[in-house]
Amino acid sequence: AWNQQILSFTKSLISLRKTHPCFRRGIPQRLAAFNGLFAFQQTYENDEALVVINTREAIPTIKIPIASQAKLWQDYATQQVYPAYSGYLIIDKVLAKSSQVLLPVY
């Protein structure tokens, strides 16, 4: 029997990829890489997304330089919104061994 939670999550990621051309046609642009944290941006035409991966312990607050005019970014899974100021995305606490897909809020 399938694990329904994993199946549902996998289907939501497939839907995300189908809905956002940046995941199919965009070229990853590295934004940050330090202490087990890796962040990149995918952009294709007017569609964009940020991906943050943390392979180590929790990080209290991070500022990630971004190449976007969006002032707010929303976590795809949790719906939490994070601000961007002066070319930096501010995330209050990145959980240990976690990942986030962030989409702009316009």
N, CA and C atoms as a LAMMPS dump frame, in Angstrom:
ITEM: TIMESTEP
0
ITEM: NUMBER OF ATOMS
318
ITEM: BOX BOUNDS ff ff ff
-5.0000000000000000e+02 5.0000000000000000e+02
-5.0000000000000000e+02 5.0000000000000000e+02
-5.0000000000000000e+02 5.0000000000000000e+02
ITEM: ATOMS id mol type element x y z
1 1 1 N 0.84 -1.184 0
2 1 2 C 0 0 0
3 1 3 C 0.887 1.25 0
4 2 1 N 0.426 2.258 -0.703
5 2 2 C 1.158 3.511 -0.801
6 2 3 C 1.032 4.302 0.502
7 3 1 N 2.097 5.016 0.847
8 3 2 C 2.039 5.976 1.941
9 3 3 C 1.311 7.205 1.39
10 4 1 N 0.096 7.434 1.841
11 4 2 C -0.751 8.489 1.27
12 4 3 C -0.171 9.889 1.458
13 5 1 N 0.53 10.108 2.552
14 5 2 C 1.122 11.426 2.796
15 5 3 C 2.218 11.711 1.768
16 6 1 N 3.06 10.733 1.517
17 6 2 C 4.138 10.904 0.527
18 6 3 C 3.544 11.009 -0.878
19 7 1 N 2.549 10.205 -1.175
20 7 2 C 1.901 10.257 -2.486
21 7 3 C 1.269 11.631 -2.729
22 8 1 N 0.578 12.148 -1.743
23 8 2 C -0.062 13.46 -1.869
24 8 3 C 0.975 14.564 -2.068
25 9 1 N 2.062 14.509 -1.302
26 9 2 C 3.119 15.512 -1.425
27 9 3 C 3.774 15.441 -2.805
28 10 1 N 4.027 14.238 -3.279
29 10 2 C 4.631 14.059 -4.601
30 10 3 C 3.716 14.612 -5.69
31 11 1 N 2.424 14.365 -5.585
32 11 2 C 1.466 14.906 -6.558
33 11 3 C 1.45 16.433 -6.528
34 12 1 N 1.588 17.017 -5.328
35 12 2 C 1.59 18.48 -5.242
36 12 3 C 2.844 19.055 -5.896
37 13 1 N 3.983 18.37 -5.775
38 13 2 C 5.207 18.835 -6.442
39 13 3 C 5.094 18.709 -7.959
40 14 1 N 4.461 17.657 -8.434
41 14 2 C 4.238 17.501 -9.872
42 14 3 C 3.344 18.635 -10.377
43 15 1 N 2.314 18.954 -9.625
44 15 2 C 1.422 20.058 -9.986
45 15 3 C 2.171 21.389 -9.993
46 16 1 N 3.033 21.592 -9.005
47 16 2 C 3.847 22.818 -8.941
48 16 3 C 4.704 22.947 -10.193
49 17 1 N 5.33 21.867 -10.597
50 17 2 C 6.177 21.872 -11.792
51 17 3 C 5.359 22.166 -13.053
52 18 1 N 4.17 21.588 -13.141
53 18 2 C 3.321 21.829 -14.305
54 18 3 C 2.807 23.265 -14.342
55 19 1 N 2.526 23.842 -13.185
56 19 2 C 1.968 25.189 -13.088
57 19 3 C 3.001 26.285 -13.332
58 20 1 N 4.245 26.03 -12.987
59 20 2 C 5.29 27.05 -13.071
60 20 3 C 6.361 26.654 -14.099
61 21 1 N 6.376 27.337 -15.246
62 21 2 C 7.35 27.006 -16.286
63 21 3 C 8.804 27.21 -15.85
64 22 1 N 9.026 28.011 -14.811
65 22 2 C 10.418 28.219 -14.369
66 22 3 C 11.056 26.905 -13.919
67 23 1 N 10.259 25.947 -13.434
68 23 2 C 10.819 24.656 -13.01
69 23 3 C 11.1 23.735 -14.188
70 24 1 N 10.46 23.985 -15.32
71 24 2 C 10.684 23.154 -16.504
72 24 3 C 11.722 23.755 -17.442
73 25 1 N 11.738 25.086 -17.56
74 25 2 C 12.577 25.741 -18.561
75 25 3 C 13.611 26.701 -17.987
76 26 1 N 13.472 27.033 -16.707
77 26 2 C 14.396 27.981 -16.094
78 26 3 C 15.76 27.375 -15.82
79 27 1 N 16.737 28.234 -15.746
80 27 2 C 18.103 27.817 -15.422
81 27 3 C 18.371 28.215 -13.976
82 28 1 N 18.81 27.268 -13.132
83 28 2 C 19.059 27.611 -11.729
84 28 3 C 20.179 28.649 -11.597
85 29 1 N 19.925 29.647 -10.769
86 29 2 C 20.925 30.665 -10.465
87 29 3 C 21.23 30.564 -8.974
88 30 1 N 22.462 30.241 -8.634
89 30 2 C 22.846 30.103 -7.234
90 30 3 C 22.793 31.454 -6.537
91 31 1 N 22.131 31.494 -5.391
92 31 2 C 22.012 32.714 -4.612
93 31 3 C 22.884 32.674 -3.361
94 32 1 N 22.976 31.509 -2.738
95 32 2 C 23.761 31.379 -1.507
96 32 3 C 24.176 29.925 -1.325
97 33 1 N 25.342 29.746 -0.738
98 33 2 C 25.828 28.41 -0.388
99 33 3 C 26.8 28.578 0.771
100 34 1 N 26.377 28.168 1.957
101 34 2 C 27.248 28.264 3.13
102 34 3 C 26.733 27.359 4.231
103 35 1 N 27.647 26.772 4.98
104 35 2 C 27.338 25.985 6.176
105 35 3 C 26.165 25.016 5.99
106 36 1 N 26.123 24.32 4.881
107 36 2 C 25.057 23.346 4.635
108 36 3 C 23.78 23.916 4.059
109 37 1 N 23.745 25.232 3.84
110 37 2 C 22.56 25.863 3.251
111 37 3 C 22.843 26.177 1.786
112 38 1 N 21.879 25.864 0.937
113 38 2 C 22.002 26.141 -0.492
114 38 3 C 20.707 26.783 -0.954
115 39 1 N 20.8 27.92 -1.629
116 39 2 C 19.608 28.6 -2.146
117 39 3 C 19.823 28.929 -3.613
118 40 1 N 18.79 28.696 -4.415
119 40 2 C 18.867 29.054 -5.823
120 40 3 C 17.534 29.591 -6.302
121 41 1 N 17.586 30.303 -7.416
122 41 2 C 16.401 30.907 -8.017
123 41 3 C 16.229 30.33 -9.416
124 42 1 N 14.992 30.028 -9.752
125 42 2 C 14.646 29.573 -11.103
126 42 3 C 13.77 30.661 -11.72
127 43 1 N 14.122 31.11 -12.918
128 43 2 C 13.33 32.128 -13.596
129 43 3 C 13.157 31.73 -15.057
130 44 1 N 11.947 31.91 -15.543
131 44 2 C 11.673 31.719 -16.966
132 44 3 C 10.601 32.727 -17.351
133 45 1 N 10.959 33.63 -18.245
134 45 2 C 10.089 34.727 -18.645
135 45 3 C 9.604 35.463 -17.39
136 46 1 N 8.298 35.524 -17.119
137 46 2 C 7.795 36.25 -15.95
138 46 3 C 7.525 35.349 -14.745
139 47 1 N 7.938 34.103 -14.821
140 47 2 C 7.698 33.155 -13.734
141 47 3 C 8.991 32.931 -12.959
142 48 1 N 8.911 32.94 -11.63
143 48 2 C 10.107 32.737 -10.822
144 48 3 C 9.777 32.01 -9.532
145 49 1 N 10.8 31.374 -8.963
146 49 2 C 10.675 30.672 -7.688
147 49 3 C 12.047 30.62 -7.036
148 50 1 N 12.036 30.524 -5.713
149 50 2 C 13.27 30.35 -4.95
150 50 3 C 13.198 29.005 -4.244
151 51 1 N 14.335 28.328 -4.15
152 51 2 C 14.413 27.068 -3.428
153 51 3 C 15.533 27.202 -2.402
154 52 1 N 15.214 26.863 -1.151
155 52 2 C 16.189 26.925 -0.058
156 52 3 C 16.289 25.53 0.541
157 53 1 N 17.505 25.008 0.62
158 53 2 C 17.749 23.678 1.164
159 53 3 C 18.749 23.816 2.305
160 54 1 N 18.4 23.267 3.458
161 54 2 C 19.289 23.29 4.611
162 54 3 C 19.597 21.851 5.02
163 55 1 N 20.84 21.442 4.888
164 55 2 C 21.217 20.055 5.185
165 55 3 C 21.743 19.876 6.611
166 56 1 N 21.818 20.966 7.361
167 56 2 C 22.416 20.881 8.695
168 56 3 C 21.463 21.363 9.775
169 57 1 N 22.013 21.955 10.826
170 57 2 C 21.207 22.408 11.964
171 57 3 C 20.373 23.635 11.597
172 58 1 N 19.407 23.944 12.465
173 58 2 C 18.537 25.1 12.239
174 58 3 C 19.353 26.391 12.222
175 59 1 N 18.901 27.347 11.439
176 59 2 C 19.558 28.656 11.339
177 59 3 C 18.523 29.69 11.797
178 60 1 N 18.869 30.518 12.799
179 60 2 C 17.888 31.462 13.351
180 60 3 C 17.315 32.436 12.313
181 61 1 N 18.139 33.15 11.608
182 61 2 C 17.677 34.11 10.594
183 61 3 C 18.699 34.158 9.474
184 62 1 N 18.224 34.194 8.243
185 62 2 C 19.147 34.327 7.119
186 62 3 C 18.667 35.438 6.187
187 63 1 N 19.635 36.034 5.525
188 63 2 C 19.38 37.019 4.473
189 63 3 C 19.985 36.44 3.198
190 64 1 N 19.155 36.214 2.218
191 64 2 C 19.61 35.635 0.95
192 64 3 C 19.493 36.7 -0.135
193 65 1 N 20.585 36.993 -0.831
194 65 2 C 20.487 37.962 -1.931
195 65 3 C 19.635 37.388 -3.055
196 66 1 N 18.697 38.185 -3.555
197 66 2 C 17.825 37.705 -4.624
198 66 3 C 17.85 38.678 -5.793
199 67 1 N 17.595 38.143 -6.969
200 67 2 C 17.518 38.953 -8.184
201 67 3 C 16.061 39.032 -8.601
202 68 1 N 15.254 39.74 -7.802
203 68 2 C 13.83 39.827 -8.075
204 68 3 C 13.289 41.126 -7.496
205 69 1 N 12.214 41.614 -8.09
206 69 2 C 11.55 42.816 -7.587
207 69 3 C 10.446 42.478 -6.578
208 70 1 N 10.14 41.203 -6.404
209 70 2 C 9.073 40.803 -5.484
210 70 3 C 9.43 41.193 -4.058
211 71 1 N 8.463 41.739 -3.342
212 71 2 C 8.667 42.184 -1.956
213 71 3 C 8.239 41.139 -0.936
214 72 1 N 7.43 40.172 -1.364
215 72 2 C 6.976 39.107 -0.477
216 72 3 C 7.108 37.762 -1.179
217 73 1 N 7.487 36.738 -0.402
218 73 2 C 7.628 35.383 -0.931
219 73 3 C 6.869 34.434 -0.014
220 74 1 N 6.124 33.492 -0.617
221 74 2 C 5.307 32.576 0.16
222 74 3 C 5.815 31.15 0.011
223 75 1 N 5.942 30.475 1.152
224 75 2 C 6.353 29.073 1.166
225 75 3 C 5.23 28.229 0.564
226 76 1 N 5.552 27.432 -0.429
227 76 2 C 4.558 26.631 -1.139
228 76 3 C 3.855 25.641 -0.208
229 77 1 N 4.595 25.044 0.727
230 77 2 C 4.025 24.004 1.586
231 77 3 C 3.279 24.567 2.792
232 78 1 N 3.848 25.572 3.457
233 78 2 C 3.265 26.074 4.706
234 78 3 C 2.421 27.33 4.536
235 79 1 N 2.544 28.004 3.399
236 79 2 C 1.857 29.266 3.105
237 79 3 C 2.412 30.444 3.91
238 80 1 N 3.482 30.23 4.668
239 80 2 C 4.089 31.334 5.422
240 80 3 C 4.713 32.332 4.448
241 81 1 N 4.593 33.621 4.766
242 81 2 C 5.089 34.684 3.899
243 81 3 C 6.33 35.313 4.513
244 82 1 N 7.339 35.559 3.656
245 82 2 C 8.6 36.163 4.082
246 82 3 C 8.837 37.44 3.279
247 83 1 N 9.386 38.47 3.931
248 83 2 C 9.627 39.742 3.243
249 83 3 C 10.972 39.764 2.52
250 84 1 N 11.051 40.612 1.522
251 84 2 C 12.313 40.896 0.834
252 84 3 C 12.536 42.401 0.911
253 85 1 N 13.731 42.802 1.338
254 85 2 C 14.089 44.214 1.453
255 85 3 C 15.418 44.448 0.766
256 86 1 N 15.493 45.489 -0.02
257 86 2 C 16.76 45.928 -0.635
258 86 3 C 17.535 44.779 -1.272
259 87 1 N 16.828 43.913 -1.978
260 87 2 C 17.485 42.825 -2.692
261 87 3 C 17.831 41.609 -1.849
262 88 1 N 17.265 41.499 -0.638
263 88 2 C 17.512 40.343 0.226
264 88 3 C 16.193 39.748 0.701
265 89 1 N 16.11 38.427 0.66
266 89 2 C 14.992 37.71 1.246
267 89 3 C 15.364 37.415 2.696
268 90 1 N 14.454 37.708 3.622
269 90 2 C 14.697 37.492 5.042
270 90 3 C 13.841 36.317 5.502
271 91 1 N 14.493 35.261 5.994
272 91 2 C 13.767 34.105 6.521
273 91 3 C 14.099 33.98 8.005
274 92 1 N 13.061 34.091 8.834
275 92 2 C 13.226 33.936 10.284
276 92 3 C 13.174 32.458 10.619
277 93 1 N 14.261 31.855 10.797
278 93 2 C 14.439 30.459 11.19
279 93 3 C 14.23 29.489 10.031
280 94 1 N 15.315 28.903 9.652
281 94 2 C 15.306 27.823 8.676
282 94 3 C 15.467 26.539 9.482
283 95 1 N 14.5 25.658 9.393
284 95 2 C 14.534 24.426 10.172
285 95 3 C 15.683 23.526 9.752
286 96 1 N 16.142 22.699 10.68
287 96 2 C 17.207 21.739 10.396
288 96 3 C 16.729 20.732 9.353
289 97 1 N 17.634 20.364 8.477
290 97 2 C 17.368 19.346 7.45
291 97 3 C 16.016 19.566 6.778
292 98 1 N 15.873 20.744 6.188
293 98 2 C 14.597 21.11 5.576
294 98 3 C 14.809 21.722 4.202
295 99 1 N 13.705 21.892 3.498
296 99 2 C 13.742 22.594 2.219
297 99 3 C 12.477 23.42 2.086
298 100 1 N 12.572 24.475 1.293
299 100 2 C 11.43 25.348 1.056
300 100 3 C 11.403 25.739 -0.413
301 101 1 N 10.203 25.764 -0.963
302 101 2 C 9.973 26.325 -2.287
303 101 3 C 9.174 27.589 -2.054
304 102 1 N 9.714 28.712 -2.492
305 102 2 C 9.092 30.01 -2.257
306 102 3 C 8.652 30.624 -3.576
307 103 1 N 7.415 31.121 -3.587
308 103 2 C 6.858 31.755 -4.783
309 103 3 C 6.561 33.217 -4.476
310 104 1 N 6.743 34.104 -5.455
311 104 2 C 6.493 35.525 -5.195
312 104 3 C 5.007 35.805 -4.98
313 105 1 N 4.743 36.779 -4.114
314 105 2 C 3.375 37.254 -3.873
315 105 3 C 3.304 38.64 -4.48
316 106 1 N 2.416 38.823 -5.447
317 106 2 C 2.277 40.135 -6.089
318 106 3 C 0.963 40.766 -5.729
